[in-house]
Amino acid sequence: MPVSPSSSAQAARKRVGQRLRELRTDAGITGGELATRCGWTHSKSSRIENARTPPTPADIRAWCTACGADDQAADIIAASRNAETQYVEWRRRVRTGLRELQGSYVPLFKSTRLFRVYSATLVPGLLQTEGYAEGLMTSITDFREIPNDVADAVKARLERSRILHEPGHRFVLLIEESALTHQVGDTEAMAAQLGYLLTAGAIPSVSLGIIPANTPDRQHWPMETFHAYDNTLVSIELLSARVSVTQPSEIELYLKAFERLRSMAAYGSAARVLIVKAIERLG
């Protein structure tokens, strides 16, 4: 079973706290003595050591100085920065709207050879049509109360999706059947989206699998949406944040889950039958 999506970020924070605790114990001083030397409260030292509060670069420098280990400050600051970039709050990424977020993925997309995407609730962004993307981004904009740049964001997403037709990339995309019935946008937009899915699997670089809702004895349960980029990064989408998993053991867990989910999916004509059923439900 994959661990909590935020575990990589939290584990990295804990490693920073552990390194700082080791400096303190090696120096032979208590948490209270360190706090006095640094000019802050004992509780702050405890929060940092236990990864409840991320230390600032200034905190780390003061800590290292107090322990007589100034030469280690730069490495620990770098480790702390890496820990904090693993967990990216959506509100920071989208505070100016959604357009910039779409463009930020382009370098990663260009460098990735194998994309593996699983989604239980939505059509993956790479396969979204204009109307569907507009409906989804309008809902996100309203919910997050951010500047409305939906038209530009949709244009950027569609432009980004052209990578499906560029050589050198492969895409294995898995969705639960429920994603076909969660209406996004109006009925016309949803019908157009489902119609596009009927032909998307014919794109040479794309393998589209749909996991039937009535799959007996599932080998794996529905889980959070995640994207695997080659074997080096897994990105998990939460309501409040995007978590980047880079720890090899955790990446391996997500790829194992992906393979189990993939084994349950319908492809080709069997997948098209599920899509047609969803279109018929629209009336």
Order of alpha helices (4+ residues) and beta strands (2+ residues): alpha-alpha-alpha-alpha-alpha-beta-alpha-alpha-alpha-beta-alpha-alpha-beta-alpha-beta-beta-beta-beta-alpha-alpha
